[in-house]
Amino acid sequence: MKICVLPGDGIGPEIMAEAVRVLKALDLKLDMEEALLGGCAIDAAKDPFPEATQKLAKEADAVLLGAVGGPQWDNNPRELRPERGLLRIRKDLGLFANLRPAILYPELANASTLKPEVVAGLDILIVRELTGDIYFGQPRGVEVREVDGLKQRYGFNTMHYTESEIRRIVRVAFDAARKRHRKVCSVDKMNVLECTQLWRDVATETAKEYPDVELSHMLVDNAAMQLVKNPKQFDVMVTGNMFGDILSDEASMLTGSIGMLPSASLDANNKGLYEPSHGSAPDIAGKGVANPLATILSAAMMLRYTFGNEAAAQRIEVAVKKVLAQGLRTGDIYEPGTTRVGTREMGDAVLAAL
């Protein structure tokens, strides 16, 4: 099993080190090789997604990523920003399906900003289309145009989806729902955007292939409200790239900390890029206080989805639950009565729990 390891920027190298330690402790036949992506790649190779990384990522069976980005690159030209490397690797590998589970562990019920009774038992899977929509649509840019008789800067982006792009991501959601509670909520903005009227039409058509799964539709603004008001009504949510980006981050905070949530981005053959849902957190980088659990849980998702090793995936997940039950917490999930630990100590605890 060949894994391309991309520590990235900020806290990325620290949290990745703990995930790699956990994978090595499982005594599996893993070939892990590191490469550069993001800001560190810009500094070293003047490219956020260098050719050497492209080659390794394509040759590997899976990619494990820490995080990319930081304020030191914010003023770079857009093509030389760390986030462009992330968008390019997703596109280059054809990773069209992003799976983000939002699970509230019982021990963290008080860490959520919502009342415990609202979020207790929360278990949502958000399926986000990842390679289309307004993030990749052309034409796009900023240029000077004459508008209303005045020359001024004019910014524009294009939202578009093909029927086949919609159908394949909706099928991912239905397939996932069959392994859960058989409910799919498709999120759109069909009352305003023709592009998402097509989304709703194709989702409705595709649902006929899954008579055992209940399909509902919800406008994105209402979905954002319902995630806060009554999140447990959802099982699987499926939506486009931009709406999914926003809703998945919102859902992550229901669980108390985005530092707890893994994600998988898959191609048609279940080759995937696995990464924590959080960012590079440059304000705490190098301090040894970052939460590595989302990255460790991302490694578990990798073992499940790409390598089909359910037993190894569950070993990691059970170990994480044991550590939380022991009361160990990094700063983002700390509360009085628990024990605050750093990045390395949390990794040590997971290894011991294995």
Secondary structure, DSSP 8 states (H G I E B T S, - for coil): -EEEEEEESTTHHHHHHHHHHHHHHTT---EEEE---SHHHHHHHSSSS-HHHHHHHHHSSEEEEEE---GGGTTS-GGGSHHHHHHHHHHHTT--EEEEEEE--GGGGGGSSS-HHHHTT-EEEEEEE-S-GGGT-SS-EEEEEEETTEEEEEEE------HHHHHHHHHHHHHHHHTTTSEEEEEE-TTT-HHHHHHHHHHHHHHTT-TTSEEEEEEHHHHHHHHHH-GGG-SEEEE-HHHHHHHHHHHHHHTS-GGG-EEEEE-TTS-EEEEESS---TTTTTTT----HHHHHHHHHHHHHTT--HHHHHHHHHHHHHHHHTTEE-GGG--TTSEE--HHHHHHHHHHH-
